[in-house]
Amino acid sequence: MSGSQLTLGVRLRDDARFVNFLGDRNAAAARQLAAVCQGDTDMPVVILCGDSDTGKSHLLQAACHLLEQQGSSAVCVSMGELLPFGPEALLGLENQELTGLDDLDLIAGKPEWEEAVFHLYNRVLDRGHRLFISLSDTPVNVPFGLQDLKSRLQHGLVLQLGVYRDDDRLKILSARAEQRGLVLTDEVASFILRRAPRKLAELLAILDRLDENSLQAQRRLTIPFVKSVMGW
């Protein structure tokens, strides 16, 4: 499977856009990335760093959406999904005006992959295109064995993302509920936050479960109903 073939099958999440990247914690990083996409800063390589629950994938896909709206070609690929196809899967991605590589740290310590990414980096820049990458940590702290790759990544614009605070999680939970047509009062939302796991993905999975059960039972979201569904 070549990069060009992969590109044909990639579908961006429609809801992964800058306009619905909520919460104050990482708002500045999102604004800076959007500015790069709009050409306000001449930075062909951007590195998004942060834990798995900080919105890195959302922002990579939002950047691709924005470039496409401007008439440019863009693709975002998950390294976790790409690994089974081997390093040759990266061939051809440099033809996109923006290539997003999500969770690049997954290839750290894999020499053939590291070399392939290094060459992709060079091909992208040779064409005057852009490469946006997400990592779990800053490039200097990711255990890449190929020092040339680590050095290249350290020359990119590094945007550090932080774990969401409770006020951000509340804002995101309420906005997602509104998108689904759910009436979620502040009291119920606060109750859910007090008992839900800290990770945003798990919190939103709880909302999905509550939404499904509320439709089936034709019940609105109240604290007793949430308790009965979640077993809290």
C-alpha positions in Angstrom: 0.0 0.0 0.0 1.6 3.3 -1.1 1.2 6.7 0.5 -1.0 7.8 -2.4 -3.2 4.8 -2.0 -3.5 5.5 1.8 -4.4 9.1 1.1 -7.4 8.0 -0.9 -8.8 6.1 2.1 -8.2 8.7 4.8 -11.2 10.5 6.1 -11.0 13.4 8.5 -13.4 13.6 11.4 -15.9 16.3 10.5 -16.1 17.6 14.0 -12.3 18.0 14.4 -12.0 21.7 13.6 -10.5 24.7 15.2 -14.0 26.2 15.9 -15.0 23.4 18.2 -11.6 22.9 19.9 -12.9 24.0 23.3 -11.3 24.8 26.6 -8.9 27.5 27.7 -5.9 25.3 28.6 -4.7 24.8 25.0 -6.5 27.6 23.3 -3.3 29.6 22.7 -1.6 26.6 21.1 -4.7 26.1 18.8 -4.6 29.8 17.8 -0.9 29.6 17.0 -1.4 26.5 14.9 -4.3 28.1 13.0 -2.1 31.1 12.4 0.6 28.9 10.9 -2.0 27.2 8.6 -3.1 30.7 7.4 0.5 31.6 6.5 1.0 34.1 9.4 4.2 32.3 10.3 6.6 30.7 7.9 7.1 27.4 9.8 6.9 24.3 7.6 7.3 21.8 10.5 5.1 21.9 13.6 5.4 19.5 16.5 2.4 19.1 18.9 3.5 17.7 22.2 1.4 16.4 25.1 -0.3 13.5 26.8 -2.8 11.3 25.0 -5.7 13.4 26.4 -4.7 16.9 25.2 -6.4 17.2 21.8 -3.3 16.6 19.6 -5.2 14.5 17.1 -8.1 17.0 17.0 -5.7 19.8 16.1 -3.8 17.8 13.5 -7.1 17.1 11.7 -8.3 20.7 12.2 -5.2 21.9 10.4 -5.9 19.5 7.5 -9.5 20.8 7.3 -8.3 24.4 7.3 -5.8 23.7 4.5 -8.4 22.0 2.4 -10.8 24.9 2.9 -8.0 27.1 1.5 -7.8 24.9 -1.6 -4.7 22.9 -0.5 -4.3 19.2 -0.3 -3.8 17.6 3.2 -3.7 14.2 4.8 -3.5 13.1 8.4 -2.4 9.5 9.2 -2.2 7.7 12.5 1.1 6.0 12.9 -0.5 3.3 15.0 -2.7 2.4 12.0 0.2 2.7 9.6 2.6 0.4 11.4 1.3 -2.9 10.0 1.9 -1.8 6.4 5.6 -1.1 6.9 7.7 2.1 6.3 7.0 2.0 2.6 3.5 3.2 3.4 5.0 6.7 3.8 6.0 6.9 0.2 4.0 9.5 -1.7 2.8 11.5 1.3 5.2 14.3 0.4 2.9 15.1 -2.5 0.4 16.5 -0.1 0.8 20.2 0.7 0.2 19.2 4.4 1.1 15.9 5.9 0.0 15.1 9.5 1.7 12.3 11.3 -0.2 11.5 14.5 1.6 9.7 17.4 5.0 9.6 15.8 6.6 8.5 19.0 5.2 5.0 18.2 8.0 4.5 15.7 10.8 5.6 18.2 13.4 2.8 18.4 12.3 1.2 15.1 15.3 2.0 12.8 13.6 1.3 9.4 10.7 3.5 10.4 12.9 6.3 11.8 14.9 6.4 8.6 11.7 6.4 6.5 10.3 9.4 8.5 13.6 11.2 8.2 13.5 10.8 4.4 9.9 11.9 4.3 10.8 15.0 6.3 13.4 15.9 3.7 11.1 15.2 0.7 8.3 17.3 2.2 10.6 20.3 2.8 12.2 19.9 -0.7 8.8 20.3 -2.2 8.0 23.4 -0.1 5.3 21.6 1.7 4.4 21.2 5.4 4.8 18.5 8.0 2.8 18.6 11.2 3.5 15.9 13.8 2.2 14.9 17.2 4.4 13.4 20.0 3.8 12.4 23.6 6.8 14.6 24.6 9.1 17.1 23.2 11.4 15.8 20.4 14.5 15.9 22.6 12.8 13.6 25.2 11.5 11.0 22.7 13.9 8.1 22.4 14.5 8.2 18.7 17.7 6.3 17.8 18.4 8.2 14.6 20.0 11.4 15.8 19.5 13.1 12.4 15.7 12.6 12.8 15.7 14.0 16.3 17.8 17.0 15.2 15.4 17.7 12.3 12.3 17.6 14.6 14.0 19.9 17.1 14.1 22.6 14.4 10.3 22.6 14.1 7.8 24.9 15.9 7.0 23.0 19.2 3.6 23.6 20.7 3.2 22.1 24.1 -0.3 21.0 25.1 -1.5 20.5 28.7 -4.0 18.2 30.3 -7.4 19.8 30.6 -8.5 21.3 33.9 -12.0 20.7 35.4 -13.5 23.9 34.0 -12.3 23.0 30.5 -13.7 19.5 30.9 -17.0 20.9 32.0 -17.2 23.3 29.1 -16.4 20.5 26.6 -18.9 18.1 28.2 -21.6 20.7 28.0 -20.8 21.6 24.4 -20.8 17.9 23.3 -24.2 17.4 25.1 -25.7 20.4 23.3 -24.4 19.1 20.0 -26.3 15.8 20.7 -29.5 17.7 21.7 -29.2 16.7 25.3 -30.3 18.9 28.1 -27.4 18.8 30.6 -27.8 21.0 33.6 -24.8 22.4 35.4 -25.8 20.3 38.5 -25.8 17.1 36.5 -22.6 18.0 34.6 -20.8 18.7 37.9 -22.1 15.4 39.3 -20.7 13.5 36.3 -17.3 15.3 36.5 -16.9 14.4 40.2 -17.3 10.7 39.5 -16.0 10.3 35.9 -12.4 9.3 35.1 -10.0 12.2 34.5 -9.3 11.5 30.8 -11.5 13.5 28.5 -12.0 10.5 26.1 -13.5 8.4 28.9 -15.7 11.3 30.0 -17.1 11.7 26.5 -17.6 7.9 26.3 -19.8 8.2 29.4 -21.8 10.9 27.7 -22.3 8.6 24.7 -23.6 5.9 27.0 -25.9 8.3 28.8 -27.2 9.6 25.5 -28.0 6.1 24.3 -29.8 5.1 27.5 -31.7 8.3 27.7 -33.1 7.7 24.1 -34.0 4.1 24.9 -35.7 5.0 28.2 -37.1 8.3 27.0 -35.7 9.9 30.1 -33.9 13.2 30.6 -30.5 13.4 32.3 -31.1 13.7 36.0 -28.7 12.7 38.8 -30.9 9.7 39.7 -31.0 8.6 36.1 -27.2 9.0 35.7 -26.7 7.0 38.9 -28.8 4.2 37.6 -27.1 4.0 34.2 -23.5 4.3 35.5 -24.0 2.3 38.7 -22.6 5.1 40.8 
